[in-house]
Amino acid sequence: MGERIGVAASSVKSYENGQRAPSIDTLIKISKLFNVTIDELLGYSKRDYADVTDLTLEQRTRIEEMISDYRDLNHLRNEKNETKR
């Protein structure tokens, strides 16, 4: 991995062991390498993501529709629970 982000293998090992932190530039390279945000690298992301890179446009559209349907369902359930109170 060190070669791919332009640092020595010993630096990568020290990042993994928590002995030192990567620079901002290195964090950017690592995030691009793994296709994640810097927030995700640092453990601050509160959102879940699915990698849909290899899916067709039709498959992605169907997934987006399913997500929208589940959000609508959750919204309706929340409204129903609030009216019971």
CORMOQUI-V617873 format. One record per backbone hydrogen bond with DSSP energy under -1.0 kcal/mol. CO is the residue of the C=O (numbers start at 1). NH is the residue of the N-H. If there is no record, write none. Layout:
CO	NH
CO	NH
This chain:
1	5
2	7
8	12
9	13
10	14
11	15
12	16
13	17
14	19
14	20
23	27
24	28
25	29
26	30
27	31
28	32
29	33
30	34
31	36
37	41
38	42
39	44
52	55
56	60
57	61
58	62
59	63
60	64
61	65
62	66
63	67
64	68
65	69
66	70
67	71
68	72
69	73
70	74
71	75
72	76
73	77
74	78
75	79
76	80
77	81
78	82
79	83
80	84
